[in-house]
Amino acid sequence: MDGQGAARACCTQLSDATAAIMGGGKTLAPASIPIVGILGSVGKNTSFSLDEHFSAFIEEEIASGRYRSASDVVRTALRLLEDRETRLRALRQALIAGEQSGKSTQFDFDDFVARKQAEKPRHG
């Protein structure tokens, strides 16, 4: 199957899945949803099952008009998860760097401010 044929097959499966999820206004659970990602010109099909809560959530997002398909909802969710994981990884690395930076010392904020004030050049 060529790239365009694969894309058409994916779109057909996605349309069928979206129709099944919408279920004529009925919530279907668990739903098995194929997700199409873009890898070059050919998408990759991935199926997974959702409980009633997430199936209904996807239905609501599509019905709101913010998303055209279950794939759009899942791609957005994955982008948010990826961003969150990246931020958590950076935070963990910063915590480790802080722990490895040595023993902490007492900090006197008033003394710090006084030293900074004394360092200021005097105009006058």
C-alpha positions in Angstrom: 0.0 0.0 0.0 1.4 3.4 -0.9 1.6 6.4 1.5 -1.7 7.9 0.2 -3.5 4.6 0.4 -2.3 4.1 4.0 -3.3 7.7 4.9 -6.8 7.1 3.4 -7.1 3.8 5.4 -6.1 5.6 8.5 -8.6 8.4 7.9 -11.4 5.9 7.3 -10.5 4.0 10.5 -10.4 7.3 12.4 -13.7 8.4 11.0 -15.3 5.1 11.9 -13.8 5.3 15.4 -15.0 8.9 15.8 -18.5 7.8 14.8 -18.3 4.9 17.2 -17.2 7.2 20.0 -19.9 9.7 19.3 -22.3 6.7 19.4 -25.4 8.7 18.4 -25.2 10.6 21.6 -24.6 7.6 23.7 -21.4 7.1 25.7 -19.6 3.9 24.8 -17.1 2.5 27.2 -14.5 1.2 27.0 -13.8 2.6 23.6 -10.9 1.4 21.5 -9.6 4.4 19.5 -7.0 4.3 16.7 -4.7 7.2 16.9 -3.0 8.5 13.8 0.4 10.3 14.2 2.3 12.0 11.4 5.7 10.4 10.8 6.8 11.9 7.5 3.9 11.4 5.1 2.6 8.2 6.6 0.8 8.1 10.0 1.2 5.3 12.5 -2.0 3.6 13.8 -2.1 3.0 17.5 -5.1 1.6 19.4 -5.8 1.7 23.0 -8.8 1.3 25.3 -10.3 4.2 27.3 -12.6 4.0 30.3 -16.0 5.8 30.3 -14.6 9.0 31.8 -12.0 9.6 29.1 -14.2 8.4 26.3 -16.8 10.9 27.4 -14.2 13.6 27.8 -13.0 13.1 24.2 -16.6 13.2 23.0 -17.2 16.5 24.8 -14.0 18.0 23.3 -15.0 17.0 19.8 -18.6 18.2 20.3 -17.3 21.6 21.6 -15.7 22.2 18.2 -12.2 22.7 19.6 -11.1 19.4 18.1 -12.0 17.6 14.9 -11.1 14.1 16.0 -10.0 11.9 18.9 -6.5 12.0 17.4 -6.5 15.8 17.8 -7.5 15.5 21.4 -4.9 12.8 22.2 -2.1 14.7 20.3 -2.8 17.8 22.3 -2.8 15.8 25.6 0.5 14.1 24.6 2.1 17.5 23.8 1.0 18.8 27.3 2.4 15.6 28.9 5.6 15.9 27.0 6.0 19.5 28.1 5.2 18.6 31.7 7.7 15.7 31.7 10.4 18.0 30.2 9.8 20.5 33.0 9.9 17.9 35.7 13.1 16.4 34.3 14.7 19.9 34.4 13.5 20.5 38.0 14.8 17.1 39.1 18.2 17.9 37.5 18.3 21.3 39.2 17.5 19.7 42.6 20.3 17.1 42.1 22.7 19.9 41.2 21.6 21.9 44.3 22.2 18.8 46.5 25.6 18.2 45.0 26.7 21.9 45.3 27.8 21.5 48.9 26.6 22.2 52.3 24.3 25.1 52.8 25.3 28.1 54.9 23.2 30.5 57.0 21.9 33.4 55.0 21.2 36.8 56.6 19.1 38.8 54.2 19.5 42.1 56.1 23.3 41.7 56.0 23.1 40.9 52.2 21.0 44.1 51.5 23.4 46.2 53.6 26.5 44.9 51.7 24.7 45.6 48.4 23.8 49.1 49.5 27.5 49.7 50.5 28.7 48.5 47.1 26.5 51.0 45.2 28.4 53.9 43.7 27.6 57.2 45.4 26.5 60.0 43.2 26.6 63.4 44.7 
